[in-house]
Amino acid sequence: MTQPPSTSPTATYRLQLQPDFPFAAAERAVPHLAALGVSHLHLSPVLEAVPGSAHGYDVVDHTAVRAELGGEPGLRALAATARSHGLGLVVDLVPNHMAVPAPVSLNGPLWQVLRDGPASPYARWFDIDWDAGHGGRLLLPVLGGRLGDEARHFRVEGGVLRYQEQAFPLRPGTEELPLMRLLEAQWYRLAWWRLARSELNYRRFFTISELIAVRAEDPEVFEATHGTVLRLVREGVIDGLRIDHPDGLVDPGGYLARLHEGTGGRWTVVEKILTGDERLPASWACAGTTGYDALRHLDGLFVCPQGAGRLFSHYRDFTTPLADEGGDWEETVRRAAYEVITHDLAAEVERLVRTAARISARVPAPGDHAPWALRHALRELMVRLPVYRPYAADAGQAEQDAAMLGTAAAGARTAFRVPEEARAVDLIHDLALGRLADGPEDEGADCADFAARFAQTASALHAKSVEDTAFYRYPVLLSACEVGGAPGDPALPPEAFHAYCARMQRDRPTAGTVLSTHDTKRSADVRARIAVLSECPDRWRDALGAMAEGAVCDLGAAGVGGAGPADPMVSWLAWQTVFGLGAPGDTAAAERVTPAVLKAVREAGLRTSWTERKAGYEEAVAEFVRKGPCGPTAAPLVALDDELAPFIRANVLGAALLHLTMPGVPDLYQGTEHTYAALVDPDNRGPARFRPELLAELDGGGAPRGLSAEKLRLTATALRLRRDRPEWFGAAATYEPVYAEGPAAEHCVAFCRSGRVLTVATRLSLRLVETGGWWDTLLRLPSGGPWHELLTGRELPGGAAVGLSELLAVSPVALFVAG
């Protein structure tokens, strides 16, 4: 194939670019990936980033393609090679933030702001509150200790201020001042890193002070930060975009409209996390999300609802958690939200309070409120939002957001003892909806600023409290603790999956779908393994009990409670993690499991955290992982792993086939065409590895040996079908559920695409076996045909009612094509 790729991909393949895997390495992989059947390579960010960055989201220069990857010549060479094999390029774009690197001079615009202050032409790039109480200076929380204790490490050298390995610009005319006066005379205030939590006066990415937010809503800033990428789009080097974290933007809809115009309508997807029944705003000019909503619906199919409930009972007995520390999902989320909004996001809240107080002093009604009341109202309202953020600037969302915020406000008012003081909630509510935007110029600016900041802070709150805290405090079924997931209600019936797919085909037929990404906490195959435990909760309980007796870890000596077995929450989490990785008792796996478990306990923040580490506790946890899950006491888990192998196979193949044939554009994460077991980053962000020789062997007629080869054959078959017959899967295609008939019908998930492709997968296969198998359950093939099964070569007539015990005798999945 040498023709240019179509506007919408048929399938994308995600590559994590980094110095150890640059453009040249990706170029060498092109023939294999083209043979696999994808239509586009999906590249992680390609603009200049912090040296050595393994991900590229810490951009320092929007005008240049990253030199460590091969620069623009390397990107162009990759694009040319890809195009010669019929592939296009989709690039990850980071519009929300830039790095605050060391040295800061790597970020040229920020360097000039630090030197020249608000008068710098680049000051408009960054969302800085110059009036936040630091004497009109930008707080830089980069010091290892308090300023007085660190003063001995400062020196002026070569016209710059140096602190250890860092360097900062000097305000012109201050070079000869004594040190302390020199520090006070700068446009920035160097401060202890711990002050960022409450004193920071620039918007950042979530709670990461090393990432300063960019005001992409400003047309000049947009042009400056997007010019290089848009030029590469116009020149045919880049064919599509993936937009990182749109919820951090002031007006995502407006941003996407401007981007759509700049790209000429190229295929674009957004990393938007939808919650519950939330829908992507219809007005957004994009193909859809990157696919975490699809992941949730796919994963939910393979969780047994009854077994998940029983597993929770065993978890509760084993860990005896408090309700708000993992004993109840909603209570755990609520406590985490209060902790994050009062601690981690204190600086963001205080900026909102200052703005609301200025407005309150000028607005007769519903104004005139004390700052404490505004702060309390803000917190109580924000923790009750069920989604990441409202979109006040989007006219199409006005009614929906008003209802959502109205419900949250009603709950927030109950948190006030004096009803009259609860009227502060009314002001915050109206400001969040942008209802007080009219008035004098300064008042209108404050109102617009509040609405934007409220939404951005809400997004950070939801991400930090749910994804990065509650998910780690509620490890009942780790496969459900995934981005976009619902750990408190992890199971979904086939009807919910079919309804989602029908809606996708109708509303966003070329949106992205995913099973694994660079941000998933566990890869799809790890989650597929863990999901089987929902089908055998009693066996998991018995195995865990046997192992817990032999894996003792004295956390009492670490100062965290009485001596005895390992922290039961950590024990439960670690054993599930090593089971999901497929490495119980594997001493070598400790190098991967230990960092993942330590990250989990730090994110949970109950016994240790990233900023208040308890060294003794963490050492005890690491020792437990080495001697328990990755040690000789894991024998019962090894036996359980062997016993569950057939059902793990059904989950792995079933999820893969459904993903590759459902509505939307499937994105394959690097290596996931085979079985791919990876834990949370950085474990899942290593250089890509490929097995072209195995694909060649299968293409030559070799039979797949093992699950990895079986998954590769299935993946290549489905991808090539999508590539060769895009009309059967694209925007003009159709989606029809196909229902089995008989006693085991709920164990079959099947659908037909455009009357030409029939997908059949088995769900809850262990429960299926335990209840006697398929019995006389039938699947009636759609009319037309004959139907040719691509994985086995069988042929069946259209309209035939086929027993599922026969249809799925060789494999738990089947892929038929008519004609």
C-alpha positions in Angstrom: 0.0 0.0 0.0 1.4 3.4 -1.0 -1.7 5.6 -1.0 -2.1 8.3 1.6 -4.0 7.1 4.7 -7.7 7.9 5.1 -8.8 10.9 7.2 -10.0 8.6 10.0 -7.7 5.8 11.1 -8.9 2.2 11.0 -6.6 1.4 13.9 -3.7 3.2 15.7 -0.6 1.8 17.4 0.8 3.7 20.3 4.6 4.1 20.6 6.2 5.6 23.7 9.1 7.7 22.3 12.0 8.4 24.5 15.8 8.7 24.1 16.1 4.9 24.2 13.4 4.6 21.5 13.7 7.5 19.1 12.2 8.2 15.7 14.8 5.9 14.1 13.7 3.0 16.2 10.1 3.6 15.4 11.0 3.8 11.7 12.6 0.3 11.9 9.3 -1.0 13.3 7.2 0.4 10.5 7.2 -2.7 8.2 6.2 -5.0 11.1 3.4 -2.6 12.3 2.1 -2.2 8.7 2.0 -6.0 8.4 0.1 -6.2 11.7 -2.7 -4.2 10.1 -2.8 -0.8 11.8 -3.4 2.3 9.7 -1.6 4.9 11.8 1.3 5.1 14.3 0.3 7.0 17.5 3.3 8.8 18.8 3.7 10.2 22.3 4.6 14.0 22.4 7.3 14.9 19.9 8.1 18.5 20.9 11.2 19.5 22.9 11.0 18.2 26.4 13.1 18.0 29.6 16.3 16.1 28.7 16.0 12.4 29.4 12.2 12.5 29.7 10.7 9.1 29.2 7.3 10.4 28.3 7.6 13.9 26.7 4.7 15.6 28.5 7.1 18.0 30.2 7.4 20.3 27.1 10.0 23.1 27.2 9.9 24.4 23.6 6.9 24.4 21.3 8.9 25.5 18.3 11.1 22.5 17.9 10.8 18.8 17.5 12.7 17.0 20.2 16.4 16.6 19.4 16.8 13.5 21.6 14.4 11.7 19.4 16.0 12.8 16.1 14.6 16.3 15.7 12.4 17.3 12.8 14.5 15.5 10.2 13.9 12.3 12.2 10.2 12.8 12.4 10.0 13.6 8.7 12.0 10.4 7.9 9.6 8.4 10.1 6.6 9.9 8.4 8.0 9.2 4.9 8.7 5.6 5.8 5.3 5.2 7.4 3.6 6.7 4.3 5.5 4.4 2.0 3.9 1.5 3.9 0.4 3.1 3.9 0.6 4.4 7.4 -0.1 7.8 8.8 1.0 9.5 12.0 -1.1 10.6 15.0 0.7 12.8 17.5 0.0 13.4 21.2 -0.3 17.2 21.8 0.1 18.8 25.2 -1.8 22.1 25.2 -2.3 22.6 28.9 1.2 22.9 30.5 4.9 23.3 30.1 7.8 22.1 32.3 9.4 24.1 35.1 12.8 22.5 34.3 16.2 22.5 36.0 17.7 24.7 34.7 14.7 27.0 34.0 16.6 28.3 31.0 15.4 25.3 29.1 12.0 26.9 29.1 12.8 30.1 27.2 9.4 31.8 27.7 9.3 31.1 31.4 12.9 32.3 31.8 12.0 35.6 30.3 9.0 35.9 32.6 11.2 35.3 35.6 13.6 38.0 34.4 11.2 40.7 33.3 8.1 40.0 35.3 4.6 41.0 34.2 6.0 43.3 31.6 7.5 40.3 29.7 5.6 39.6 26.4 5.5 36.0 27.6 3.7 36.8 30.9 0.4 36.2 29.1 1.5 32.6 28.4 1.2 31.5 32.0 -1.7 31.7 34.4 0.0 33.6 37.2 -1.7 35.5 40.0 0.8 38.3 40.6 -1.3 39.8 43.4 -1.4 36.6 45.5 0.6 38.0 48.4 4.2 37.4 47.4 5.0 41.1 46.8 4.1 40.8 43.1 6.4 37.9 42.6 6.0 34.4 41.2 6.6 31.7 43.8 9.1 29.1 42.8 9.0 26.2 45.3 12.4 24.7 44.3 14.4 24.9 47.5 15.2 21.8 49.6 14.6 23.6 52.8 13.6 27.0 54.2 15.2 30.0 52.5 17.4 30.9 55.5 18.8 27.4 55.7 19.5 27.2 52.0 21.1 30.7 51.6 24.6 29.2 51.8 23.9 27.4 48.5 23.3 30.6 46.5 25.8 32.3 44.4 25.8 34.8 41.5 27.9 33.6 38.7 27.9 34.4 35.0 25.1 36.9 35.3 22.7 34.4 36.8 21.6 33.3 40.2 22.7 29.7 41.0 21.3 27.3 43.6 23.0 23.9 43.6 22.5 22.6 40.0 19.8 25.2 39.1 20.1 28.6 37.6 17.7 31.6 37.5 17.8 34.9 35.6 18.4 38.1 37.4 16.2 41.1 37.1 18.2 43.8 35.2 20.0 46.1 37.5 20.1 43.8 40.5 23.3 42.0 39.8 25.4 43.9 42.4 23.0 43.8 45.3 23.8 41.9 48.5 22.5 38.4 48.4 19.3 38.8 50.5 18.4 42.1 48.9 19.1 40.5 45.5 16.7 37.7 46.3 14.0 40.1 47.4 14.4 42.2 44.2 13.6 39.4 41.7 10.3 38.9 40.0 10.2 35.4 41.6 10.4 34.2 45.1 12.5 31.1 45.7 10.9 29.0 48.4 10.9 25.7 50.2 9.2 23.1 48.0 6.6 22.4 50.7 5.1 25.9 50.4 3.7 24.9 47.0 0.7 23.3 48.6 -0.6 26.5 50.1 1.3 29.4 48.6 1.7 28.6 44.9 0.4 31.5 42.7 0.6 29.9 39.2 -1.8 27.3 37.8 -0.2 23.9 37.4 -1.0 20.4 36.2 -3.0 18.8 39.0 -0.6 19.1 42.0 2.7 18.9 40.1 4.5 22.1 40.6 7.1 21.2 38.0 4.4 21.6 35.3 3.2 25.2 34.9 -0.1 25.7 33.0 -0.3 27.5 29.7 -3.1 29.9 28.7 -4.0 28.2 25.4 -7.3 30.2 25.4 -5.3 33.3 24.4 -5.2 33.4 20.6 -1.6 34.6 20.5 -0.5 31.9 23.0 -2.4 29.3 20.9 -0.6 30.4 17.7 2.8 30.4 19.4 2.4 27.0 21.1 0.7 25.2 18.2 2.4 26.7 15.3 5.0 24.0 14.7 2.5 21.1 15.1 0.0 22.9 12.8 2.7 23.5 10.2 3.6 19.8 10.3 -0.1 18.9 9.8 -0.4 21.3 6.8 2.8 19.8 5.3 1.4 16.2 5.6 3.9 15.0 8.2 1.2 14.6 10.9 -2.3 13.2 10.0 -4.1 13.3 13.3 -3.9 14.5 17.0 -4.5 13.2 20.4 -5.2 16.0 22.9 -3.8 15.6 26.4 -6.0 16.6 29.3 -8.5 19.0 27.7 -10.2 19.5 31.1 -7.2 21.7 32.1 -8.2 24.3 29.5 -10.4 27.3 30.2 -12.8 26.4 27.4 -12.1 23.0 25.8 -14.9 23.5 23.3 -13.5 26.8 22.1 -10.0 25.3 22.0 -11.1 22.4 19.8 -13.0 24.7 17.4 -9.8 26.7 16.9 -7.8 23.5 16.5 -10.3 22.1 14.1 -9.9 25.2 11.9 -6.1 25.1 12.2 -5.9 21.4 11.1 -8.5 21.5 8.4 -10.6 19.1 10.3 -8.0 16.3 10.8 -9.0 13.4 13.0 -8.6 14.4 16.6 -9.5 12.6 19.9 -9.4 14.0 23.4 -8.2 12.5 26.7 -11.5 13.2 28.4 -12.5 10.9 31.3 -16.3 10.4 31.3 -18.0 9.5 34.6 -21.1 7.4 34.9 -23.7 8.5 32.3 -21.7 11.6 31.3 -21.5 12.3 27.6 -18.9 14.2 25.7 -20.3 17.7 24.8 -21.9 17.4 21.4 -20.5 20.7 20.3 -16.8 19.6 20.7 -15.1 19.6 17.3 -13.4 16.2 17.6 -14.0 12.6 16.8 -14.5 11.7 20.4 -12.6 10.6 23.5 -9.4 8.5 23.5 -11.4 5.6 24.8 -11.4 5.2 28.6 -15.2 5.0 28.5 -14.8 2.0 26.1 -12.3 0.4 28.5 -14.8 0.7 31.3 -17.5 -1.1 29.3 -15.2 -3.8 28.1 -13.7 -4.5 31.5 -17.2 -4.6 33.1 -18.3 -7.4 30.9 -15.8 -9.8 32.5 -16.6 -9.1 36.1 -19.1 -11.4 37.8 -21.6 -9.2 39.8 -22.4 -11.8 42.4 -18.8 -12.9 42.8 -17.7 -9.3 43.1 -20.0 -8.8 46.0 -18.7 -11.9 47.7 -15.2 -10.8 47.0 -15.9 -7.6 48.8 -17.1 -9.6 51.8 -13.9 -11.5 51.9 -11.9 -8.3 51.5 -13.7 -6.7 54.4 -13.1 -9.7 56.6 -9.4 -9.8 55.7 -8.6 -6.1 55.9 -11.3 -4.8 58.4 -11.1 -1.3 56.9 -12.9 1.8 58.2 -15.7 2.9 55.9 -13.8 6.0 54.6 -10.5 4.1 54.3 -11.6 1.4 51.9 -14.6 0.0 53.6 -17.2 1.8 51.5 -16.5 3.2 48.0 -18.5 6.4 48.2 -17.3 7.2 51.7 -13.7 6.5 50.6 -14.1 8.9 47.7 -15.7 11.6 49.8 -12.9 11.5 52.4 -10.2 11.6 49.8 -11.9 14.6 48.1 -11.9 16.5 51.4 -8.3 15.7 52.0 -7.2 16.8 48.5 -9.2 20.0 48.5 -8.1 21.1 51.9 -4.4 20.0 51.6 -3.1 19.3 48.2 -5.1 22.0 46.4 -5.1 24.6 49.2 -3.4 27.2 47.0 -5.9 26.7 44.2 -8.8 27.0 46.6 -7.4 30.2 48.1 -7.2 31.9 44.7 -10.8 31.1 44.2 -11.7 32.4 47.6 -9.9 35.7 46.9 -11.7 36.1 43.7 -15.1 35.3 45.2 -14.5 37.7 48.1 -13.8 40.6 45.7 -17.0 39.8 43.8 -18.9 39.3 47.0 -17.9 42.8 48.2 -19.3 44.3 45.0 -22.5 42.3 44.4 -25.4 43.1 46.7 -27.1 39.8 46.2 -26.1 37.0 46.6 -22.9 38.7 47.9 -21.6 40.0 51.3 -20.0 36.8 52.7 -17.0 36.2 54.9 -14.0 34.5 53.3 -14.4 31.5 55.6 -18.0 31.0 54.4 -16.9 31.3 50.8 -14.1 28.8 51.4 -16.5 26.4 53.2 -19.1 26.7 50.4 -16.5 26.2 47.7 -15.2 23.0 49.3 -18.6 21.6 50.0 -19.9 22.2 46.5 -16.8 21.0 44.7 -16.5 17.7 46.6 -20.1 16.8 45.6 -19.5 17.1 41.8 -20.0 13.7 40.3 -18.0 14.5 37.2 -14.6 16.0 36.5 -15.8 19.5 35.7 -18.6 21.6 34.4 -18.4 23.5 31.1 -20.0 26.9 31.7 -18.7 28.3 28.4 -20.4 25.6 26.4 -24.0 26.6 25.6 -25.0 23.0 24.9 -24.0 21.9 28.4 -25.8 24.8 30.3 -29.0 22.9 31.3 -27.2 19.7 32.3 -24.5 21.5 34.3 -27.1 23.7 36.0 -28.9 20.6 37.2 -25.7 18.9 38.3 -24.4 22.0 40.2 -27.9 22.5 41.7 -27.9 19.1 43.2 -24.4 19.6 44.6 -25.4 23.0 46.0 -28.3 21.5 47.8 -26.0 19.1 49.5 -23.4 21.8 50.2 -26.0 24.0 52.1 -26.5 21.2 54.6 -22.9 21.5 55.7 -23.7 25.0 57.3 -25.1 25.2 60.8 -26.6 28.6 60.2 -29.0 28.7 57.2 -28.3 32.3 56.4 -24.6 31.6 56.1 -25.3 28.8 53.7 -26.3 31.5 51.1 -22.5 31.6 50.4 -23.2 28.4 48.4 -25.6 30.4 46.2 -22.8 32.8 45.2 -20.3 30.0 44.5 -23.0 28.1 42.5 -23.9 31.1 40.3 -20.2 32.0 39.7 -19.4 28.4 38.7 -22.2 28.6 36.2 -21.0 31.9 34.8 -24.3 33.6 35.8 -22.7 36.8 37.2 -20.6 37.7 34.2 -22.3 41.0 33.5 -21.2 44.2 35.2 -18.2 46.6 35.4 -15.1 45.5 33.5 -13.2 44.4 36.6 -16.2 42.6 38.0 -16.8 40.8 34.7 -13.1 39.7 34.5 -13.3 38.3 38.0 -16.5 36.4 37.3 -15.0 34.9 34.1 -11.8 34.0 36.0 -13.7 32.3 38.8 -15.8 30.2 36.4 -12.7 29.0 34.5 -10.7 28.4 37.6 -13.5 26.6 39.4 -13.8 24.1 36.5 -10.1 23.6 36.2 -9.7 23.0 40.0 -12.7 20.6 40.0 -10.9 18.6 37.3 -7.7 18.4 39.4 -9.7 17.5 42.5 -11.6 14.7 40.8 -8.4 13.2 39.3 -6.4 13.4 42.5 -9.1 12.2 44.9 -10.5 9.4 42.7 -7.8 8.1 40.4 -4.8 8.9 42.5 -6.1 8.3 46.0 -9.4 6.4 46.4 -8.4 3.8 43.7 -5.5 2.9 46.0 -7.5 2.8 49.1 -10.2 0.5 47.7 -8.3 -2.5 46.2 -11.1 -5.0 46.4 -10.8 -5.9 42.7 -7.8 -4.1 41.2 -8.9 -4.6 37.7 -11.8 -2.2 38.4 -9.4 0.5 39.8 -8.7 1.8 36.4 -8.9 5.3 34.7 -12.6 5.8 34.0 -13.6 2.8 36.1 -16.1 2.4 38.9 -14.6 0.2 41.7 -17.8 0.4 43.7 -19.9 -1.1 40.9 -17.4 -3.0 38.6 -19.7 -5.3 36.7 -21.7 -4.5 33.6 -24.2 -6.7 31.8 -24.1 -7.3 28.0 -27.1 -5.1 27.6 -25.1 -2.1 28.9 -22.2 -2.9 26.5 -24.5 -3.2 23.5 -26.2 0.1 24.4 -22.9 1.8 24.7 -21.7 0.5 21.3 -25.0 1.5 19.6 -24.6 5.0 21.0 -21.0 5.1 19.9 -21.9 4.1 16.4 -24.6 6.7 16.2 -22.9 9.7 17.9 -19.1 9.2 17.7 -18.4 6.4 15.3 -14.7 7.3 14.9 -13.9 8.0 18.5 -11.0 6.2 20.1 -11.2 2.9 22.0 -8.5 1.5 24.3 -7.7 -1.4 26.6 -4.1 -0.4 27.6 -2.4 3.0 27.6 0.7 4.7 29.0 -1.6 5.8 31.8 -3.5 2.6 32.7 -2.5 1.4 36.2 -2.5 -2.2 35.0 -2.4 -3.4 31.4 -5.4 -5.1 29.9 -4.0 -8.6 30.3 -3.2 -8.0 34.0 -6.8 -6.8 34.5 -8.1 -9.8 32.5 -6.3 -12.1 34.9 -7.5 -10.3 38.0 -11.1 -10.2 36.8 -11.3 -14.0 36.9 -11.1 -13.7 40.7 -14.6 -12.2 40.7 -15.7 -15.6 39.5 -14.0 -17.6 42.3 -13.9 -15.4 45.4 -13.9 -18.3 47.8 -10.8 -19.8 46.1 -9.1 -16.5 46.3 -10.0 -16.2 50.0 -8.6 -19.7 50.7 -5.4 -19.1 48.8 -4.8 -15.7 50.4 -5.4 -17.1 53.9 -2.9 -19.9 53.3 -0.3 -17.4 52.0 -0.9 -14.8 54.7 0.0 -17.4 57.4 3.4 -17.8 55.9 4.2 -14.2 55.0 4.8 -12.3 58.1 6.1 -8.7 58.1 6.5 -6.7 61.3 5.1 -3.3 60.5 4.8 -2.6 64.2 8.6 -2.1 64.3 8.1 0.5 61.6 6.0 2.5 63.9 2.6 1.9 62.3 0.7 -0.2 64.7 1.0 -3.5 66.5 3.3 -6.2 65.4 1.9 -9.1 63.4 1.1 -9.9 59.8 1.6 -7.4 57.0 -0.7 -4.5 56.8 -3.7 -6.4 55.5 -4.6 -3.8 52.9 -1.1 -3.9 51.5 -1.1 -7.7 51.7 -4.4 -8.0 49.7 -3.2 -5.5 47.1 0.3 -7.0 46.7 -1.1 -10.6 46.3 -3.6 -9.4 43.6 -0.9 -7.4 41.9 1.5 -10.4 41.6 -1.3 -12.6 40.5 -2.3 -10.1 37.8 1.3 -9.9 36.6 1.4 -13.7 36.3 4.4 -14.0 38.5 3.6 -15.4 42.0 6.7 -16.7 43.7 9.0 -15.2 41.0 11.8 -13.6 42.9 12.9 -11.6 39.8 9.4 -10.0 39.6 10.1 -8.2 42.9 11.9 -5.6 40.9 8.7 -4.7 39.2 6.1 -5.5 41.9 7.8 -3.6 44.8 7.8 -0.2 43.1 4.2 -0.7 42.1 3.1 -1.6 45.6 5.2 1.3 47.1 3.5 3.7 44.6 0.1 2.4 45.7 0.7 2.9 49.4 2.2 6.4 48.8 -0.8 7.4 46.6 -3.2 6.0 49.2 -1.6 8.3 51.7 -2.8 6.4 54.8 0.5 5.1 56.2 3.0 6.9 54.1 2.9 9.4 51.2 5.1 11.0 48.5 5.7 14.1 50.7 5.7 12.5 54.1 7.5 9.1 53.6 7.7 6.7 56.5 11.0 4.9 55.7 10.5 2.1 58.2 7.1 1.3 56.9 8.1 1.4 53.3 11.1 -0.9 54.0 8.8 -3.4 55.7 6.4 -3.3 52.7 9.3 -4.0 50.3 10.5 -6.8 52.5 7.0 -8.3 52.6 6.7 -8.2 48.8 10.1 -10.0 48.4 9.3 -12.7 50.9 5.6 -13.1 50.3 4.1 -12.5 46.8 7.5 -12.9 45.2 8.8 -15.5 47.6 8.3 -19.2 48.5 5.0 -18.6 50.4 3.3 -17.9 47.1 2.8 -21.6 46.3 -1.0 -21.6 46.8 -1.2 -18.7 44.3 0.9 -20.6 41.8 -1.5 -23.5 42.0 -4.5 -21.1 41.6 -2.8 -19.5 38.6 -2.5 -22.9 36.9 -6.1 -23.8 37.7 -7.5 -20.6 36.2 -5.4 -20.6 33.0 -8.3 -21.5 30.7 -10.5 -18.8 32.1 -7.7 -16.2 31.9 -7.3 -17.2 28.3 -11.0 -16.6 27.6 -10.8 -13.1 29.2 -7.7 -12.1 27.3 -9.0 -13.2 23.9 -12.5 -12.0 24.5 -11.5 -8.5 25.5 -9.1 -8.2 22.6 -11.6 -9.3 20.0 -14.4 -7.1 21.3 -12.1 -4.1 21.4 -10.9 -4.7 17.8 -14.3 -5.0 16.3 -16.6 -2.7 18.3 -17.5 0.8 17.1 -14.7 3.3 17.2 -11.0 3.3 16.3 -9.0 0.8 18.4 -5.7 2.1 19.8 -3.2 -0.7 20.5 -0.6 0.1 23.1 2.9 -1.0 22.2 3.4 -4.8 22.7 -0.3 -5.5 23.4 -0.7 -7.5 20.2 0.9 -10.3 22.3 0.1 -11.0 25.9 1.4 -8.0 27.7 1.6 -7.8 31.5 2.6 -4.4 32.8 2.0 -2.4 36.0 1.6 1.3 36.6 4.2 3.7 35.2 7.1 3.6 34.9 6.8 -0.2 34.5 4.5 0.3 31.4 6.6 3.0 29.7 9.7 1.1 28.7 11.0 1.0 25.1 8.7 -1.0 22.7 9.6 -4.5 21.8 8.3 -6.4 18.8 8.2 -10.0 17.5 8.0 -9.8 13.7 9.4 -13.3 13.4 6.3 -14.7 15.3 3.9 -12.9 13.0 5.8 -14.2 10.0 5.6 -17.7 11.3 1.8 -17.4 11.8 1.4 -15.9 8.3 3.4 -18.8 6.9 0.8 -21.2 8.3 2.2 -22.0 11.6 -0.2 -22.9 14.4 -0.1 -20.5 17.4 1.8 -22.0 20.3 0.6 -20.5 23.5 -1.7 -17.7 24.5 0.6 -14.9 23.3 0.8 -16.3 19.7 -3.0 -16.9 19.8 -3.6 -13.3 20.7 -1.2 -12.1 18.0 -3.1 -14.1 15.4 -6.4 -12.8 16.5 -5.1 -9.2 16.6 -3.6 -9.3 13.1 -6.7 -11.0 11.7 -9.0 -8.4 13.1 -6.8 -5.4 12.2 -6.3 -6.5 8.7 -10.0 -7.0 8.3 -10.6 -3.4 9.5 -7.9 -2.1 7.1 -9.2 -4.0 4.1 -12.9 -3.4 4.8 -13.0 0.0 6.5 -16.6 0.6 5.3 -17.7 -2.3 7.5 -16.4 -0.6 10.7 -16.4 3.2 10.0 -18.8 6.1 10.3 -21.3 4.6 7.8 -21.3 1.1 9.4 -24.0 -0.4 11.5 -24.0 -2.2 14.8 -26.5 -4.9 15.8 -26.4 -7.0 18.9 -26.8 -10.7 18.4 -28.3 -12.6 21.3 -27.8 -16.2 22.2 -30.8 -18.4 23.3 -30.7 -20.9 26.1 -29.7 -21.4 29.7 -26.2 -20.0 29.3 -27.1 -17.1 27.0 -25.7 -14.5 29.4 -22.2 -15.9 28.9 -22.2 -15.0 25.2 -21.5 -11.5 23.8 -22.0 -11.2 20.1 -22.7 -8.5 17.6 -22.8 -7.9 13.8 -21.1 -5.1 12.0 -22.8 -3.9 8.8 -24.3 -7.3 8.2 -20.9 -8.6 7.2 -18.8 -9.3 10.4 -19.9 -11.3 13.3 -18.0 -11.2 16.6 -18.6 -13.8 19.3 -16.9 -13.9 22.7 -17.3 -15.8 26.0 -17.7 -14.0 29.2 -17.5 -15.3 32.8 -16.2 -18.6 31.5 -15.4 -20.1 34.9 -19.0 -19.6 36.0 -20.0 -21.1 32.7 -18.1 -24.3 33.4 -19.3 -24.5 37.0 -22.9 -24.4 35.9 -22.5 -27.2 33.4 -21.3 -25.4 30.2 -23.3 -24.2 27.3 -25.8 -27.0 27.4 -28.2 -26.4 24.5 -27.6 -22.7 24.3 -27.8 -21.6 20.6 -26.6 -18.6 18.6 -28.6 -17.9 15.4 -26.2 -16.5 12.8 -27.5 -13.5 10.9 -29.1 -14.1 7.5 -26.9 -13.8 4.4 -23.7 -15.7 4.4 -22.3 -18.2 4.2 -20.3 -17.2 7.3 -16.6 -17.9 7.1 -14.8 -18.1 10.5 -11.4 -16.4 10.1 -9.6 -18.1 13.0 -10.4 -21.7 12.2 -11.6 -21.7 8.6 -15.0 -23.1 9.3 -18.0 -22.2 7.2 -21.6 -22.0 8.3 -24.8 -21.1 6.5 -26.6 -17.8 7.1 -29.5 -18.0 9.5 -28.3 -21.3 11.0 -28.9 -21.9 14.8 -25.6 -23.2 16.0 -24.9 -24.7 19.4 -22.3 -22.6 21.3 -20.7 -25.7 22.6 -19.8 -26.5 19.0 -19.2 -23.0 17.8 -16.7 -22.2 20.6 -15.3 -25.7 21.0 -11.7 -24.7 19.9 -11.5 -21.1 21.0 -13.6 -19.0 23.4 -13.9 -16.4 20.6 -14.9 -16.5 17.0 -14.7 -13.9 14.1 -17.0 -14.6 11.1 -17.2 -12.8 7.8 -20.1 -13.1 5.4 -19.5 -14.2 1.8 
